[in-house]
Amino acid sequence: MSFLPSCRDVSRHLSEALDSGRPLGMHVRLHLTLCEACRRVLAQFALIRHGASRAPDAGPSLPAEAKERLRRALGGG
Ligand SMILES: [Zn+2]
């Protein structure tokens, strides 16, 4: 059973979704629920897109705009 995209596919989809603002596909979202590594990749992408990578005092919480992008990418509305 290999209907789920690979981690490599997922990171490509994440990049495209964050660039385009379109929601992720169902299989990608399912992969994210199962794969902590890809959830970290998603958070990293969101931070990079927000221009906040390498912020010395970046805490565990994402900037509001990054959160909004994440929510859109995950299909929240
Ligand atoms: Zn993965």
N, CA, C, O and the ligand as a Tripos MOL2 file, in Angstrom:
@<TRIPOS>MOLECULE
protein
  309   307    78     0     0
PROTEIN
NO_CHARGES

@<TRIPOS>ATOM
      1 N           0.8570   -1.2030    0.0000 N.3       1 MET1
      2 CA          0.0000    0.0000    0.0000 C.3       1 MET1
      3 C           0.8850    1.2420    0.0000 C.2       1 MET1
      4 O           1.4660    1.5930    1.0270 O.2       1 MET1
      5 N           0.9850    1.8870   -1.1130 N.am      2 SER2
      6 CA          1.8240    3.0800   -1.1520 C.3       2 SER2
      7 C           1.0590    4.2110   -1.8200 C.2       2 SER2
      8 O           1.5580    4.8560   -2.7420 O.2       2 SER2
      9 N          -0.1620    4.4440   -1.3420 N.am      3 PHE3
     10 CA         -0.9460    5.5280   -1.9350 C.3       3 PHE3
     11 C          -0.5270    6.8830   -1.3910 C.2       3 PHE3
     12 O          -0.8530    7.9230   -1.9640 O.2       3 PHE3
     13 N           0.2100    6.8640   -0.2630 N.am      4 LEU4
     14 CA          0.6650    8.1380    0.2950 C.3       4 LEU4
     15 C           1.8900    8.6300   -0.4630 C.2       4 LEU4
     16 O           2.7270    7.8350   -0.8900 O.2       4 LEU4
     17 N           1.9890    9.9520   -0.6260 N.am      5 PRO5
     18 CA          3.1990   10.4980   -1.2490 C.3       5 PRO5
     19 C           4.3960   10.3020   -0.3300 C.2       5 PRO5
     20 O           4.2380   10.2000    0.8870 O.2       5 PRO5
     21 N           5.5800   10.2500   -0.9020 N.am      6 SER6
     22 CA          6.7940   10.1250   -0.1050 C.3       6 SER6
     23 C           7.1090   11.4500    0.5770 C.2       6 SER6
     24 O           6.5450   12.4900    0.2370 O.2       6 SER6
     25 N           8.0170   11.3960    1.5430 N.am      7 CYS7
     26 CA          8.4150   12.6220    2.2290 C.3       7 CYS7
     27 C           8.9540   13.6410    1.2240 C.2       7 CYS7
     28 O           8.7330   14.8440    1.3690 O.2       7 CYS7
     29 N           9.6430   13.1650    0.2340 N.am      8 ARG8
     30 CA         10.2050   14.0750   -0.7680 C.3       8 ARG8
     31 C           9.0820   14.7390   -1.5640 C.2       8 ARG8
     32 O           9.1090   15.9460   -1.8070 O.2       8 ARG8
     33 N           8.0980   13.9380   -1.9650 N.am      9 ASP9
     34 CA          6.9360   14.5120   -2.6630 C.3       9 ASP9
     35 C           6.2360   15.5430   -1.7820 C.2       9 ASP9
     36 O           5.8350   16.6120   -2.2430 O.2       9 ASP9
     37 N           6.1010   15.1970   -0.5130 N.am     10 VAL10
     38 CA          5.3780   16.0850    0.3970 C.3      10 VAL10
     39 C           6.0840   17.4270    0.5090 C.2      10 VAL10
     40 O           5.4350   18.4730    0.4780 O.2      10 VAL10
     41 N           7.4090   17.4080    0.6390 N.am     11 SER11
     42 CA          8.1150   18.6880    0.8020 C.3      11 SER11
     43 C           7.9660   19.5330   -0.4620 C.2      11 SER11
     44 O           7.9140   20.7610   -0.3880 O.2      11 SER11
     45 N           7.8970   18.8800   -1.6160 N.am     12 ARG12
     46 CA          7.6910   19.6400   -2.8560 C.3      12 ARG12
     47 C           6.2890   20.2520   -2.8690 C.2      12 ARG12
     48 O           6.1130   21.4140   -3.2350 O.2      12 ARG12
     49 N           5.2990   19.4600   -2.4660 N.am     13 HIS13
     50 CA          3.9260   19.9700   -2.4220 C.3      13 HIS13
     51 C           3.8000   21.1180   -1.4220 C.2      13 HIS13
     52 O           3.0990   22.0980   -1.6740 O.2      13 HIS13
     53 N           4.4830   20.9860   -0.2900 N.am     14 LEU14
     54 CA          4.4200   22.0440    0.7240 C.3      14 LEU14
     55 C           4.9560   23.3500    0.1630 C.2      14 LEU14
     56 O           4.3610   24.4150    0.3310 O.2      14 LEU14
     57 N           6.0890   23.2400   -0.5060 N.am     15 SER15
     58 CA          6.7010   24.4390   -1.0750 C.3      15 SER15
     59 C           5.7530   25.1050   -2.0640 C.2      15 SER15
     60 O           5.5730   26.3220   -2.0410 O.2      15 SER15
     61 N           5.1510   24.3000   -2.9300 N.am     16 GLU16
     62 CA          4.2310   24.8480   -3.9320 C.3      16 GLU16
     63 C           2.9980   25.4560   -3.2780 C.2      16 GLU16
     64 O           2.5330   26.5210   -3.6830 O.2      16 GLU16
     65 N           2.4730   24.7780   -2.2700 N.am     17 ALA17
     66 CA          1.2540   25.2640   -1.6220 C.3      17 ALA17
     67 C           1.5010   26.5930   -0.9210 C.2      17 ALA17
     68 O           0.6670   27.4970   -0.9730 O.2      17 ALA17
     69 N           2.6660   26.7060   -0.2560 N.am     18 LEU18
     70 CA          2.9570   27.9480    0.4490 C.3      18 LEU18
     71 C           3.2190   29.0770   -0.5340 C.2      18 LEU18
     72 O           2.8930   30.2320   -0.2590 O.2      18 LEU18
     73 N           3.8090   28.7460   -1.6840 N.am     19 ASP19
     74 CA          4.0520   29.7810   -2.6940 C.3      19 ASP19
     75 C           2.7570   30.2440   -3.3240 C.2      19 ASP19
     76 O           2.5620   31.4380   -3.5530 O.2      19 ASP19
     77 N           1.8750   29.3050   -3.6040 N.am     20 SER20
     78 CA          0.6760   29.6190   -4.3740 C.3      20 SER20
     79 C          -0.4970   30.0040   -3.4840 C.2      20 SER20
     80 O          -1.4400   30.6450   -3.9480 O.2      20 SER20
     81 N          -0.4500   29.6170   -2.2000 N.am     21 GLY21
     82 CA         -1.5670   29.8660   -1.3100 C.3      21 GLY21
     83 C          -2.7060   28.8810   -1.5040 C.2      21 GLY21
     84 O          -3.7700   29.0270   -0.9030 O.2      21 GLY21
     85 N          -2.4800   27.8700   -2.3510 N.am     22 ARG22
     86 CA         -3.5270   26.8560   -2.5530 C.3      22 ARG22
     87 C          -3.4560   25.8120   -1.4450 C.2      22 ARG22
     88 O          -2.3920   25.5890   -0.8670 O.2      22 ARG22
     89 N          -4.5690   25.1820   -1.1530 N.am     23 PRO23
     90 CA         -4.5540   24.1370   -0.1200 C.3      23 PRO23
     91 C          -3.8170   22.8910   -0.5860 C.2      23 PRO23
     92 O          -3.7090   22.6160   -1.7810 O.2      23 PRO23
     93 N          -3.3200   22.1550    0.3810 N.am     24 LEU24
     94 CA         -2.6470   20.8950    0.0780 C.3      24 LEU24
     95 C          -3.6700   19.8190   -0.2590 C.2      24 LEU24
     96 O          -4.8260   19.8720    0.1630 O.2      24 LEU24
     97 N          -3.2070   18.8420   -1.0310 N.am     25 GLY25
     98 CA         -4.0700   17.7170   -1.3490 C.3      25 GLY25
     99 C          -4.3180   16.8440   -0.1380 C.2      25 GLY25
    100 O          -3.5850   16.8850    0.8500 O.2      25 GLY25
    101 N          -5.3790   16.0490   -0.2450 N.am     26 MET26
    102 CA         -5.7760   15.2140    0.8730 C.3      26 MET26
    103 C          -4.6590   14.2490    1.2860 C.2      26 MET26
    104 O          -4.4100   14.0530    2.4750 O.2      26 MET26
    105 N          -3.9960   13.6560    0.3060 N.am     27 HIS27
    106 CA         -2.9640   12.6750    0.6270 C.3      27 HIS27
    107 C          -1.7640   13.3190    1.3100 C.2      27 HIS27
    108 O          -1.1300   12.7260    2.1820 O.2      27 HIS27
    109 N          -1.4690   14.5510    0.8920 N.am     28 VAL28
    110 CA         -0.3620   15.2600    1.5410 C.3      28 VAL28
    111 C          -0.7200   15.5760    2.9820 C.2      28 VAL28
    112 O           0.1060   15.4240    3.8830 O.2      28 VAL28
    113 N          -1.9720   16.0230    3.2010 N.am     29 ARG29
    114 CA         -2.3880   16.3240    4.5700 C.3      29 ARG29
    115 C          -2.3810   15.0660    5.4360 C.2      29 ARG29
    116 O          -2.0040   15.1030    6.6070 O.2      29 ARG29
    117 N          -2.8010   13.9620    4.8430 N.am     30 LEU30
    118 CA         -2.7950   12.7010    5.5900 C.3      30 LEU30
    119 C          -1.3630   12.3170    5.9620 C.2      30 LEU30
    120 O          -1.0920   11.8890    7.0840 O.2      30 LEU30
    121 N          -0.4560   12.4780    5.0030 N.am     31 HIS31
    122 CA          0.9450   12.1940    5.2800 C.3      31 HIS31
    123 C           1.4310   13.0510    6.4540 C.2      31 HIS31
    124 O           2.1480   12.5700    7.3320 O.2      31 HIS31
    125 N           1.0310   14.3240    6.4550 N.am     32 LEU32
    126 CA          1.4750   15.2340    7.5200 C.3      32 LEU32
    127 C           0.9600   14.7910    8.8810 C.2      32 LEU32
    128 O           1.6490   14.9410    9.8900 O.2      32 LEU32
    129 N          -0.2520   14.2470    8.9080 N.am     33 THR33
    130 CA         -0.7680   13.8050   10.2060 C.3      33 THR33
    131 C           0.0250   12.6130   10.7350 C.2      33 THR33
    132 O           0.0710   12.3700   11.9410 O.2      33 THR33
    133 N           0.6480   11.8750    9.8220 N.am     34 LEU34
    134 CA          1.3610   10.6610   10.2250 C.3      34 LEU34
    135 C           2.8580   10.8930   10.3840 C.2      34 LEU34
    136 O           3.5350   10.0860   11.0200 O.2      34 LEU34
    137 N           3.3820   11.9550    9.8330 N.am     35 CYS35
    138 CA          4.8250   12.1040    9.7060 C.3      35 CYS35
    139 C           5.2960   13.3810   10.3990 C.2      35 CYS35
    140 O           5.0860   14.4840    9.8940 O.2      35 CYS35
    141 N           5.9250   13.2250   11.5440 N.am     36 GLU36
    142 CA          6.3660   14.3960   12.2890 C.3      36 GLU36
    143 C           7.4580   15.1350   11.5220 C.2      36 GLU36
    144 O           7.5290   16.3630   11.5670 O.2      36 GLU36
    145 N           8.2900   14.4060   10.8350 N.am     37 ALA37
    146 CA          9.3840   15.0480   10.0960 C.3      37 ALA37
    147 C           8.8370   16.0550    9.0920 C.2      37 ALA37
    148 O           9.3730   17.1540    8.9510 O.2      37 ALA37
    149 N           7.7630   15.6740    8.3920 N.am     38 CYS38
    150 CA          7.2060   16.5750    7.3930 C.3      38 CYS38
    151 C           6.4680   17.7440    8.0370 C.2      38 CYS38
    152 O           6.4020   18.8300    7.4610 O.2      38 CYS38
    153 N           5.9180   17.5270    9.2210 N.am     39 ARG39
    154 CA          5.3030   18.6710    9.9160 C.3      39 ARG39
    155 C           6.3760   19.6960   10.2740 C.2      39 ARG39
    156 O           6.1280   20.9000   10.2180 O.2      39 ARG39
    157 N           7.5500   19.2270   10.6370 N.am     40 ARG40
    158 CA          8.6480   20.1580   10.9270 C.3      40 ARG40
    159 C           9.0650   20.8830    9.6570 C.2      40 ARG40
    160 O           9.3420   22.0830    9.6760 O.2      40 ARG40
    161 N           9.1080   20.1410    8.5500 N.am     41 VAL41
    162 CA          9.4620   20.7660    7.2760 C.3      41 VAL41
    163 C           8.4610   21.8700    6.9520 C.2      41 VAL41
    164 O           8.8420   22.9540    6.5110 O.2      41 VAL41
    165 N           7.1830   21.5880    7.1730 N.am     42 LEU42
    166 CA          6.1420   22.5760    6.8990 C.3      42 LEU42
    167 C           6.3570   23.8340    7.7430 C.2      42 LEU42
    168 O           6.2490   24.9500    7.2340 O.2      42 LEU42
    169 N           6.6590   23.6560    9.0180 N.am     43 ALA43
    170 CA          6.8980   24.8230    9.8820 C.3      43 ALA43
    171 C           8.1230   25.5960    9.4040 C.2      43 ALA43
    172 O           8.1320   26.8270    9.4120 O.2      43 ALA43
    173 N           9.1490   24.8700    8.9910 N.am     44 GLN44
    174 CA         10.3500   25.5260    8.4770 C.3      44 GLN44
    175 C          10.0300   26.3460    7.2390 C.2      44 GLN44
    176 O          10.4440   27.4990    7.1250 O.2      44 GLN44
    177 N           9.2900   25.7450    6.3110 N.am     45 PHE45
    178 CA          8.9240   26.4560    5.0810 C.3      45 PHE45
    179 C           8.1570   27.7140    5.4050 C.2      45 PHE45
    180 O           8.3950   28.7680    4.8150 O.2      45 PHE45
    181 N           7.2330   27.6040    6.3480 N.am     46 ALA46
    182 CA          6.4140   28.7640    6.6960 C.3      46 ALA46
    183 C           7.2930   29.8770    7.2440 C.2      46 ALA46
    184 O           7.1000   31.0490    6.9220 O.2      46 ALA46
    185 N           8.2590   29.5000    8.0750 N.am     47 LEU47
    186 CA          9.1590   30.5070    8.6290 C.3      47 LEU47
    187 C          10.0140   31.1380    7.5390 C.2      47 LEU47
    188 O          10.2140   32.3520    7.5190 O.2      47 LEU47
    189 N          10.5120   30.3090    6.6380 N.am     48 ILE48
    190 CA         11.3690   30.8220    5.5660 C.3      48 ILE48
    191 C          10.5750   31.7890    4.6920 C.2      48 ILE48
    192 O          11.0610   32.8620    4.3340 O.2      48 ILE48
    193 N           9.3430   31.3950    4.3520 N.am     49 ARG49
    194 CA          8.5300   32.2640    3.5100 C.3      49 ARG49
    195 C           8.2320   33.5810    4.2030 C.2      49 ARG49
    196 O           8.0660   34.6170    3.5600 O.2      49 ARG49
    197 N           8.1680   33.5220    5.5100 N.am     50 HIS50
    198 CA          7.8790   34.7310    6.2830 C.3      50 HIS50
    199 C           9.1170   35.5900    6.4490 C.2      50 HIS50
    200 O           9.0310   36.7110    6.9490 O.2      50 HIS50
    201 N          10.2610   35.0810    6.0360 N.am     51 GLY51
    202 CA         11.4970   35.8360    6.1610 C.3      51 GLY51
    203 C          12.0360   35.8660    7.5680 C.2      51 GLY51
    204 O          12.8320   36.7380    7.9150 O.2      51 GLY51
    205 N          11.6120   34.9240    8.3780 N.am     52 ALA52
    206 CA         11.9940   34.9390    9.7800 C.3      52 ALA52
    207 C          12.9550   33.8080   10.1130 C.2      52 ALA52
    208 O          13.1660   33.4960   11.2850 O.2      52 ALA52
    209 N          13.5430   33.1890    9.0840 N.am     53 SER53
    210 CA         14.4790   32.1190    9.3860 C.3      53 SER53
    211 C          15.7010   32.6900   10.0980 C.2      53 SER53
    212 O          16.0920   33.8290    9.8460 O.2      53 SER53
    213 N          16.2840   31.9280   10.9560 N.am     54 ARG54
    214 CA         17.5120   32.3010   11.6410 C.3      54 ARG54
    215 C          17.3100   33.4500   12.6260 C.2      54 ARG54
    216 O          18.2830   34.0490   13.0860 O.2      54 ARG54
    217 N          16.0790   33.7550   12.9460 N.am     55 ALA55
    218 CA         15.8710   34.7810   13.9630 C.3      55 ALA55
    219 C          16.4290   34.2610   15.2790 C.2      55 ALA55
    220 O          16.0530   33.1760   15.7230 O.2      55 ALA55
    221 N          17.3160   35.0160   15.9050 N.am     56 PRO56
    222 CA         18.0020   34.4970   17.0920 C.3      56 PRO56
    223 C          17.0580   34.2080   18.2510 C.2      56 PRO56
    224 O          17.3180   33.3140   19.0570 O.2      56 PRO56
    225 N          15.9820   34.9490   18.3390 N.am     57 ASP57
    226 CA         15.0860   34.7600   19.4720 C.3      57 ASP57
    227 C          13.7660   34.1320   19.0420 C.2      57 ASP57
    228 O          12.7450   34.2980   19.7100 O.2      57 ASP57
    229 N          13.7910   33.4020   17.9100 N.am     58 ALA58
    230 CA         12.5620   32.7680   17.4490 C.3      58 ALA58
    231 C          12.1540   31.6860   18.4330 C.2      58 ALA58
    232 O          12.8900   30.7260   18.6620 O.2      58 ALA58
    233 N          11.0050   31.8490   18.9940 N.am     59 GLY59
    234 CA         10.5020   30.8680   19.9350 C.3      59 GLY59
    235 C           9.7860   29.7510   19.2120 C.2      59 GLY59
    236 O           9.8710   29.6480   17.9890 O.2      59 GLY59
    237 N           9.0860   28.9180   19.9460 N.am     60 PRO60
    238 CA          8.3640   27.8080   19.3410 C.3      60 PRO60
    239 C           7.1310   28.2440   18.5650 C.2      60 PRO60
    240 O           6.6030   27.4760   17.7610 O.2      60 PRO60
    241 N           6.6690   29.4620   18.7920 N.am     61 SER61
    242 CA          5.4490   29.8840   18.1180 C.3      61 SER61
    243 C           5.7790   30.5620   16.7960 C.2      61 SER61
    244 O           6.7750   31.2770   16.6810 O.2      61 SER61
    245 N           4.9390   30.3310   15.8110 N.am     62 LEU62
    246 CA          5.1250   30.9200   14.4980 C.3      62 LEU62
    247 C           4.5210   32.3200   14.4820 C.2      62 LEU62
    248 O           3.5940   32.6130   15.2380 O.2      62 LEU62
    249 N           5.0520   33.1840   13.6130 N.am     63 PRO63
    250 CA          4.4040   34.4800   13.4080 C.3      63 PRO63
    251 C           2.9860   34.3120   12.8970 C.2      63 PRO63
    252 O           2.6560   33.2950   12.2870 O.2      63 PRO63
    253 N           2.1560   35.2960   13.1410 N.am     64 ALA64
    254 CA          0.7390   35.1710   12.7950 C.3      64 ALA64
    255 C           0.5460   34.8950   11.3050 C.2      64 ALA64
    256 O          -0.2930   34.0790   10.9230 O.2      64 ALA64
    257 N           1.3180   35.5740   10.4760 N.am     65 GLU65
    258 CA          1.1290   35.3810    9.0370 C.3      65 GLU65
    259 C           1.4910   33.9580    8.6260 C.2      65 GLU65
    260 O           0.8320   33.3540    7.7800 O.2      65 GLU65
    261 N           2.5490   33.4350    9.2390 N.am     66 ALA66
    262 CA          2.9390   32.0580    8.9300 C.3      66 ALA66
    263 C           1.8620   31.0840    9.3770 C.2      66 ALA66
    264 O           1.5660   30.1120    8.6810 O.2      66 ALA66
    265 N           1.2770   31.3460   10.5410 N.am     67 LYS67
    266 CA          0.1940   30.4770   11.0100 C.3      67 LYS67
    267 C          -0.9790   30.4960   10.0440 C.2      67 LYS67
    268 O          -1.5830   29.4650    9.7470 O.2      67 LYS67
    269 N          -1.2850   31.6920    9.5620 N.am     68 GLU68
    270 CA         -2.3960   31.8200    8.6260 C.3      68 GLU68
    271 C          -2.1140   31.0240    7.3590 C.2      68 GLU68
    272 O          -2.9960   30.3370    6.8430 O.2      68 GLU68
    273 N          -0.8940   31.1160    6.8620 N.am     69 ARG69
    274 CA         -0.5190   30.3530    5.6640 C.3      69 ARG69
    275 C          -0.6260   28.8610    5.9300 C.2      69 ARG69
    276 O          -1.1110   28.1010    5.0920 O.2      69 ARG69
    277 N          -0.1680   28.4510    7.1080 N.am     70 LEU70
    278 CA         -0.2610   27.0330    7.4570 C.3      70 LEU70
    279 C          -1.7100   26.5830    7.4760 C.2      70 LEU70
    280 O          -2.0540   25.5190    6.9610 O.2      70 LEU70
    281 N          -2.5590   27.4160    8.0840 N.am     71 ARG71
    282 CA         -3.9550   27.0100    8.1990 C.3      71 ARG71
    283 C          -4.5810   26.8900    6.8070 C.2      71 ARG71
    284 O          -5.3420   25.9610    6.5360 O.2      71 ARG71
    285 N          -4.2530   27.8370    5.9320 N.am     72 ARG72
    286 CA         -4.7890   27.7630    4.5680 C.3      72 ARG72
    287 C          -4.2770   26.5290    3.8620 C.2      72 ARG72
    288 O          -5.0310   25.8200    3.1960 O.2      72 ARG72
    289 N          -2.9460   26.2710    4.0180 N.am     73 ALA73
    290 CA         -2.3510   25.1270    3.3390 C.3      73 ALA73
    291 C          -2.9730   23.8260    3.8240 C.2      73 ALA73
    292 O          -3.1280   22.8750    3.0580 O.2      73 ALA73
    293 N          -3.3270   23.7950    5.1000 N.am     74 LEU74
    294 CA         -3.9020   22.5830    5.6550 C.3      74 LEU74
    295 C          -5.4000   22.4810    5.3890 C.2      74 LEU74
    296 O          -6.0460   21.5300    5.8290 O.2      74 LEU74
    297 N          -5.9440   23.4400    4.6840 N.am     75 GLY75
    298 CA         -7.3270   23.3210    4.2520 C.3      75 GLY75
    299 C          -8.3270   23.7930    5.2730 C.2      75 GLY75
    300 O          -9.4750   23.3510    5.2620 O.2      75 GLY75
    301 N          -7.9160   24.6890    6.1630 N.am     76 GLY76
    302 CA         -8.8260   25.1510    7.2010 C.3      76 GLY76
    303 C          -9.9000   26.0870    6.6720 C.2      76 GLY76
    304 O         -10.8180   26.4400    7.4110 O.2      76 GLY76
    305 N          -9.8130   26.4830    5.4570 N.am     77 GLY77
    306 CA        -10.8610   27.3520    4.9860 C.3      77 GLY77
    307 C         -10.3350   28.1640    3.8260 C.2      77 GLY77
    308 O         -11.0640   28.9790    3.2610 O.2      77 GLY77
    309 ZN          7.0280   12.6160    5.6710 Zn       78 ZN78
@<TRIPOS>BOND
     1     1     2 1
     2     2     3 1
     3     3     4 2
     4     3     5 am
     5     5     6 1
     6     6     7 1
     7     7     8 2
     8     7     9 am
     9     9    10 1
    10    10    11 1
    11    11    12 2
    12    11    13 am
    13    13    14 1
    14    14    15 1
    15    15    16 2
    16    15    17 am
    17    17    18 1
    18    18    19 1
    19    19    20 2
    20    19    21 am
    21    21    22 1
    22    22    23 1
    23    23    24 2
    24    23    25 am
    25    25    26 1
    26    26    27 1
    27    27    28 2
    28    27    29 am
    29    29    30 1
    30    30    31 1
    31    31    32 2
    32    31    33 am
    33    33    34 1
    34    34    35 1
    35    35    36 2
    36    35    37 am
    37    37    38 1
    38    38    39 1
    39    39    40 2
    40    39    41 am
    41    41    42 1
    42    42    43 1
    43    43    44 2
    44    43    45 am
    45    45    46 1
    46    46    47 1
    47    47    48 2
    48    47    49 am
    49    49    50 1
    50    50    51 1
    51    51    52 2
    52    51    53 am
    53    53    54 1
    54    54    55 1
    55    55    56 2
    56    55    57 am
    57    57    58 1
    58    58    59 1
    59    59    60 2
    60    59    61 am
    61    61    62 1
    62    62    63 1
    63    63    64 2
    64    63    65 am
    65    65    66 1
    66    66    67 1
    67    67    68 2
    68    67    69 am
    69    69    70 1
    70    70    71 1
    71    71    72 2
    72    71    73 am
    73    73    74 1
    74    74    75 1
    75    75    76 2
    76    75    77 am
    77    77    78 1
    78    78    79 1
    79    79    80 2
    80    79    81 am
    81    81    82 1
    82    82    83 1
    83    83    84 2
    84    83    85 am
    85    85    86 1
    86    86    87 1
    87    87    88 2
    88    87    89 am
    89    89    90 1
    90    90    91 1
    91    91    92 2
    92    91    93 am
    93    93    94 1
    94    94    95 1
    95    95    96 2
    96    95    97 am
    97    97    98 1
    98    98    99 1
    99    99   100 2
   100    99   101 am
   101   101   102 1
   102   102   103 1
   103   103   104 2
   104   103   105 am
   105   105   106 1
   106   106   107 1
   107   107   108 2
   108   107   109 am
   109   109   110 1
   110   110   111 1
   111   111   112 2
   112   111   113 am
   113   113   114 1
   114   114   115 1
   115   115   116 2
   116   115   117 am
   117   117   118 1
   118   118   119 1
   119   119   120 2
   120   119   121 am
   121   121   122 1
   122   122   123 1
   123   123   124 2
   124   123   125 am
   125   125   126 1
   126   126   127 1
   127   127   128 2
   128   127   129 am
   129   129   130 1
   130   130   131 1
   131   131   132 2
   132   131   133 am
   133   133   134 1
   134   134   135 1
   135   135   136 2
   136   135   137 am
   137   137   138 1
   138   138   139 1
   139   139   140 2
   140   139   141 am
   141   141   142 1
   142   142   143 1
   143   143   144 2
   144   143   145 am
   145   145   146 1
   146   146   147 1
   147   147   148 2
   148   147   149 am
   149   149   150 1
   150   150   151 1
   151   151   152 2
   152   151   153 am
   153   153   154 1
   154   154   155 1
   155   155   156 2
   156   155   157 am
   157   157   158 1
   158   158   159 1
   159   159   160 2
   160   159   161 am
   161   161   162 1
   162   162   163 1
   163   163   164 2
   164   163   165 am
   165   165   166 1
   166   166   167 1
   167   167   168 2
   168   167   169 am
   169   169   170 1
   170   170   171 1
   171   171   172 2
   172   171   173 am
   173   173   174 1
   174   174   175 1
   175   175   176 2
   176   175   177 am
   177   177   178 1
   178   178   179 1
   179   179   180 2
   180   179   181 am
   181   181   182 1
   182   182   183 1
   183   183   184 2
   184   183   185 am
   185   185   186 1
   186   186   187 1
   187   187   188 2
   188   187   189 am
   189   189   190 1
   190   190   191 1
   191   191   192 2
   192   191   193 am
   193   193   194 1
   194   194   195 1
   195   195   196 2
   196   195   197 am
   197   197   198 1
   198   198   199 1
   199   199   200 2
   200   199   201 am
   201   201   202 1
   202   202   203 1
   203   203   204 2
   204   203   205 am
   205   205   206 1
   206   206   207 1
   207   207   208 2
   208   207   209 am
   209   209   210 1
   210   210   211 1
   211   211   212 2
   212   211   213 am
   213   213   214 1
   214   214   215 1
   215   215   216 2
   216   215   217 am
   217   217   218 1
   218   218   219 1
   219   219   220 2
   220   219   221 am
   221   221   222 1
   222   222   223 1
   223   223   224 2
   224   223   225 am
   225   225   226 1
   226   226   227 1
   227   227   228 2
   228   227   229 am
   229   229   230 1
   230   230   231 1
   231   231   232 2
   232   231   233 am
   233   233   234 1
   234   234   235 1
   235   235   236 2
   236   235   237 am
   237   237   238 1
   238   238   239 1
   239   239   240 2
   240   239   241 am
   241   241   242 1
   242   242   243 1
   243   243   244 2
   244   243   245 am
   245   245   246 1
   246   246   247 1
   247   247   248 2
   248   247   249 am
   249   249   250 1
   250   250   251 1
   251   251   252 2
   252   251   253 am
   253   253   254 1
   254   254   255 1
   255   255   256 2
   256   255   257 am
   257   257   258 1
   258   258   259 1
   259   259   260 2
   260   259   261 am
   261   261   262 1
   262   262   263 1
   263   263   264 2
   264   263   265 am
   265   265   266 1
   266   266   267 1
   267   267   268 2
   268   267   269 am
   269   269   270 1
   270   270   271 1
   271   271   272 2
   272   271   273 am
   273   273   274 1
   274   274   275 1
   275   275   276 2
   276   275   277 am
   277   277   278 1
   278   278   279 1
   279   279   280 2
   280   279   281 am
   281   281   282 1
   282   282   283 1
   283   283   284 2
   284   283   285 am
   285   285   286 1
   286   286   287 1
   287   287   288 2
   288   287   289 am
   289   289   290 1
   290   290   291 1
   291   291   292 2
   292   291   293 am
   293   293   294 1
   294   294   295 1
   295   295   296 2
   296   295   297 am
   297   297   298 1
   298   298   299 1
   299   299   300 2
   300   299   301 am
   301   301   302 1
   302   302   303 1
   303   303   304 2
   304   303   305 am
   305   305   306 1
   306   306   307 1
   307   307   308 2
@<TRIPOS>SUBSTRUCTURE
     1 MET1         2 RESIDUE 1 A MET
     2 SER2         6 RESIDUE 1 A SER
     3 PHE3        10 RESIDUE 1 A PHE
     4 LEU4        14 RESIDUE 1 A LEU
     5 PRO5        18 RESIDUE 1 A PRO
     6 SER6        22 RESIDUE 1 A SER
     7 CYS7        26 RESIDUE 1 A CYS
     8 ARG8        30 RESIDUE 1 A ARG
     9 ASP9        34 RESIDUE 1 A ASP
    10 VAL10       38 RESIDUE 1 A VAL
    11 SER11       42 RESIDUE 1 A SER
    12 ARG12       46 RESIDUE 1 A ARG
    13 HIS13       50 RESIDUE 1 A HIS
    14 LEU14       54 RESIDUE 1 A LEU
    15 SER15       58 RESIDUE 1 A SER
    16 GLU16       62 RESIDUE 1 A GLU
    17 ALA17       66 RESIDUE 1 A ALA
    18 LEU18       70 RESIDUE 1 A LEU
    19 ASP19       74 RESIDUE 1 A ASP
    20 SER20       78 RESIDUE 1 A SER
    21 GLY21       82 RESIDUE 1 A GLY
    22 ARG22       86 RESIDUE 1 A ARG
    23 PRO23       90 RESIDUE 1 A PRO
    24 LEU24       94 RESIDUE 1 A LEU
    25 GLY25       98 RESIDUE 1 A GLY
    26 MET26      102 RESIDUE 1 A MET
    27 HIS27      106 RESIDUE 1 A HIS
    28 VAL28      110 RESIDUE 1 A VAL
    29 ARG29      114 RESIDUE 1 A ARG
    30 LEU30      118 RESIDUE 1 A LEU
    31 HIS31      122 RESIDUE 1 A HIS
    32 LEU32      126 RESIDUE 1 A LEU
    33 THR33      130 RESIDUE 1 A THR
    34 LEU34      134 RESIDUE 1 A LEU
    35 CYS35      138 RESIDUE 1 A CYS
    36 GLU36      142 RESIDUE 1 A GLU
    37 ALA37      146 RESIDUE 1 A ALA
    38 CYS38      150 RESIDUE 1 A CYS
    39 ARG39      154 RESIDUE 1 A ARG
    40 ARG40      158 RESIDUE 1 A ARG
    41 VAL41      162 RESIDUE 1 A VAL
    42 LEU42      166 RESIDUE 1 A LEU
    43 ALA43      170 RESIDUE 1 A ALA
    44 GLN44      174 RESIDUE 1 A GLN
    45 PHE45      178 RESIDUE 1 A PHE
    46 ALA46      182 RESIDUE 1 A ALA
    47 LEU47      186 RESIDUE 1 A LEU
    48 ILE48      190 RESIDUE 1 A ILE
    49 ARG49      194 RESIDUE 1 A ARG
    50 HIS50      198 RESIDUE 1 A HIS
    51 GLY51      202 RESIDUE 1 A GLY
    52 ALA52      206 RESIDUE 1 A ALA
    53 SER53      210 RESIDUE 1 A SER
    54 ARG54      214 RESIDUE 1 A ARG
    55 ALA55      218 RESIDUE 1 A ALA
    56 PRO56      222 RESIDUE 1 A PRO
    57 ASP57      226 RESIDUE 1 A ASP
    58 ALA58      230 RESIDUE 1 A ALA
    59 GLY59      234 RESIDUE 1 A GLY
    60 PRO60      238 RESIDUE 1 A PRO
    61 SER61      242 RESIDUE 1 A SER
    62 LEU62      246 RESIDUE 1 A LEU
    63 PRO63      250 RESIDUE 1 A PRO
    64 ALA64      254 RESIDUE 1 A ALA
    65 GLU65      258 RESIDUE 1 A GLU
    66 ALA66      262 RESIDUE 1 A ALA
    67 LYS67      266 RESIDUE 1 A LYS
    68 GLU68      270 RESIDUE 1 A GLU
    69 ARG69      274 RESIDUE 1 A ARG
    70 LEU70      278 RESIDUE 1 A LEU
    71 ARG71      282 RESIDUE 1 A ARG
    72 ARG72      286 RESIDUE 1 A ARG
    73 ALA73      290 RESIDUE 1 A ALA
    74 LEU74      294 RESIDUE 1 A LEU
    75 GLY75      298 RESIDUE 1 A GLY
    76 GLY76      302 RESIDUE 1 A GLY
    77 GLY77      306 RESIDUE 1 A GLY
    78 ZN78       309 GROUP 0 **** ****
